[in-house]
Amino acid sequence: MTEQTTMKAVRIHSYGGPETLVYEDAPLPQIDAGSVLVSVHAAGVNPVDWKTRVGRGVASEMPAFPLILGWDISGTVAALGADVRGLAAGDEVYGMIGFPQMGAAYAEYASALPAHLARKPASLDHVAAAGVPLAALTAWQALFDAADLRPGQSVLVHAAAGGVGHLAAQLARWRGARVIGTASARNAGLLRELGVDQIIDYTAGPFEAAVEPVDLVLDTVGGETLERSFAAVRPGGQLISIVAEPDAGRARERGIAARRILVEPNAAQLAEIAGLIDSGALRPLVETVLPLAEARAAQELSEAGRTRGKIVLQVRG
């Protein structure tokens, strides 16, 4: 490791479309006394990746170009800073690193804080594990930290077959809630497998007309879906969005609590999530695996917005 100075990575040199993603040589990340160098085996692809590529997302937090995108990784510890405790070279780890600052996950190596990493779920390979962190942490923090979801409550999960949605539906059911999910007809079978109690085909008619008002709506879509979600929440209930700030005036009028959340790294929650995966209570789905060099195609699929589960870039065989 000490003699290596470069690695393969996917970088952008300006904001723009998928064509701005370039697979090329980049400097090896440096670590300080409190950080870890991870040999990345796989990197998860999330909507925030392409939103950042076009200058949205968390673009205001970006340093100078060129930039390595991505936040989700699974890999092995390659080197440790002098002050790092609890990890050793060769440990298998996964995490959402650096968010909302640059994580630089689309690369053969990444620098990370130990507080952003947890032991990889033992039952998953690196490709499957790389699809978990951002989506699972988002679902966990929305349902449990923000909404304090309780057993017996009802929750409507939008895009319940998507990256965040398919994990949120399972976590809500694990917590003992009644789960309603919106999806296209082609994903109804998947939602039944995940234990969703009521499946609403959002292409067949207004979802708000097909559901009794619920205790919680988890919006993963935004736009018109978010606006129409107010009608699906009972008085005293909650509307949590992961993509846009709900209208505070409408929330007051309807007597509900509404807010947007931004996911945060949390190693302790990742460890709990890993335990749920290894116990069989949580089953992450990876629909598409592409090599790192095909990051353009991966982001085009993500941007199209019809992915079941997750998209992952395989960095090492």
N, C-alpha and C positions, 0 to 999 in steps of 0.2 A: 504493500500500500504506500509506503513512504516514497517510492520512486515514481509512482503514477501521478501525473499532473493534469491529465485530461480524461474526459469520459464522453460517452454519447448521451445526447439530450435532445429534446424537442424545445426549440425556443421561438419567440416572436421578436422581431426587430421594429415592429410598429403595430398599432391597433388595426384591425381589419378582419377580413373573412378567413375561412379555413386555409387559404393559400399562404397566409402569413406564418403558418406553422412550418418550421424548418428542422429537419432531423440532421444534426451536425455535432461536431466536437465542441465541447465547452469545458471551462476550467473545473477541476475537481473542487467540491465545496470544502471550505476550511471550517474546523471546529475549534471552539474555545474550551476553557476548563470545565464549563458546565453543560456542554452539548455532546451529542453522539453522532457519529457518521454511520449511516445505514446503507448497506448494499441493497438497493431496491430490486426486488424480484417482480413486482407488479404494482401498477398505479391505477387507482380508480378514476373514472371520468364522471364529472358532475356538471349540471347546468351552469354553476358558477364559473366553471373553467372557460366555456365559450363566451359567457357574458363578460368576463374579464378581458378575454381576447379582443372583443369589439369595443372595449373602453367603458363597459358598464360593470356590474357586479361590485367587486371591491377594488376597482381600478384606481380609486383615489389614494389607496394605500401602497401603490406600486413604486418601487425604486426605478432607476433609469433603465432603458433598454440596453441590451437584449434581456428578455424575461423568460424564465422557465415556469410554465403554468403547472397547475395541479396541486392537490393537498393530501389526497389519500394514498397511503403506501402500505405495503407489506414486504418485509425483507428480513435481513439478518444484521445484527450489530457488527460493523467492521472495525470501528475504533471508538474509543471513549476519551473524553476530557478527564483531566486529573481529578476533578471534584465530583465526578459522577459515581453514584453508589446504587447498588441494586440491579445493575445490568452488567453483562460480561460479553466479550467478543464471541460471536456465534449465536447469541440468543435470537430467537425468532420473535419479531415484534410487528405490530401494526398500529396505525394511528392516522389522525388528521393533523398534519404538522403545520405549525406557523400561522394558522388562520386567525384573523383576516389579513395578516401580512403574507408575504410570499412563502409558499410551502416548497415550490420547485420540485414537484414530485415526478414530472415527466423526464426522468433521468436515471442513469445507472447508479448514482449515489445521491443521497440527500442528507443535509445536516438537520438535526432535530433536537428539541429539548426533551429530556426524559419525561417531563410532565405531560407531554403530548403523545407518549407511546405506552402501549400495554403489551403483554404477552399475546401473541397471535393465538386465536382459537385452535386448540390442538386438533380438532376434527376437520379443519379446513386447510386446503393448500393455499399457497400465497395468492393465487389468482382470485379465489373466492374471498379470501380475507381482505384483499385490497378494495373490494366493492362495499365493504361494511361501514367504515368509520364515520364519514360525514353524514351519510343517510341515517344510520342508526342513532348517532348522537343527536341529530336534528329531531328525529321522532321521539327519542327519550326525553329531551329537554322541552319539547313542545307539550307532550302528553303529561309528563310527570312533574317537571320543574315549574313550567308556566301554568298549566291547567290543573295540576294536582288531581289527575283522574282517579276516581274511586271505583271499587267494585260495585256493579249494579248500575252504573251510569251508562248512558248511550253516547256513542261518538260516530260522527260521519267523517270518513276519510276520503278526500278527493284524490282521484288518480291512484286508487288503491292497488293497482298493479305496477305502479312506477317505482322508482328507486327508493324514495322516502316512504311512499304509500304502502308498499308491500311489507315493509318492516314495521311501520306504525300500526297497521292492522293487526299484526301478530302480537306486538307489544301490548296493545290495548286489550286484546283477548286474554293475554297472559295475566294482565292486571285484574281481569274479571268484568270488563265492560262488555256491553252489547255493541257489536261493530257493524256499521253500515258502510258500504264502499261503493263509490262510483267508478265505472270502468266501461269500456266498450264490450259488446257482446262476445268478442273473441277471447276476452280475458275472464269471462264468468267462471270457467272451470278452474282456473288458477285461484281465484278468490275463494271458491268453495274449498279447495285444498288447504288454503290458509286459515279456514275457519270463520270467514266472514258470515255474519248472520243474515244480512240482507244485501243483495247486490242490485244496484240501480244502473241500468244501461243509459248513460247520459246522452246517447245519440237518439234514444227513442222518445224523449220528451223531457220537460223540465224536472230536474232532480228534486227541486223543492216541493213539487206537487206529489212526489212519490214517497215521501218520508214524513213520518210524524216528527214534530220539532224535537231536537235532541239536546242533550246537556252540553255537547261540545262539537264544533265543526273544526276539523283540521284542514286548512286550505293550503294545497301545494301547487296551485295553478295560477291564482291571481286573476286580474281582469274581470270579465263578466262573471266568472265563476265565484270570485270573491264577493262581488256586489250582490249576487243572488243568494249567497249563503246566509245573509242576515235573516232571511225568511225561514231558514231551516233550524234556527236556534230558539229554544224556548226562553221565555222571560226568566232572567236570572242565570241563564246559561253563558257559554263562552264561545268566542270565535277567535281562533289562533291562526295566523297566516305566517308562512315561512318565506313569502315572496314580496308582499306589499303591506303597507300600513292601512288597516281598515279605517273607514270613515268614523271618526269619533262621535260626530253629531248623530249619525244613524244609530250607532250603538246606544247612545243615551236615550234616543227616542224609543228604542225597542227594549230598553231595560236589560241590556246584556253587557258583558265585559268583552272588549275586543282589542287585540294587540298583535304586533308583529314580533317575531323573535329572530335573532341571529345566533346561529350555532357557535359554541365555544369549545375548544379542546378540553378534554376531561379524561385523564387516564383511569381514574377510579370507575367512571361509568363504562369506559371501554372494557375494563376487566369484568364488570358485571355482565355486559353484553356478551363477552366471550364465554362466560359461564353458561348463559342461556343458550347460546349456540351449541356448546358441547353437550348440554343436557337434552338437546332436541326441542327445546321450547321455542327457538327462533331459527328460521330457515332462510338464509339469504339466497337470492336468486341472481345469478349472472347469466344474462342472455347472450352477450356478445363479447368475445375475446379477440383482440387484435394485437399485433406486435407494436412495440413503441414507435417504430418508423411510420406506422399508419395512423398516427394521432389525428391527422386531418379527417380521415374517414370516421373515426370514433366521435369526433366533435360534430361532424355533420349529422350522424345518427342521433346524438344527444339533442342537437338543436331542432331536429324534426319533431321531437316531443312525443314519440309513440313507442318508446322502449319499454319492454317488460323487464322489471328488475334493473340490473346494473350493466354498464359497459366497463370493461377493464382492459388496460394495456399491459401485455406481458413483456416485461423487460429482460428477464433471464429465463432460459429454458428449464 
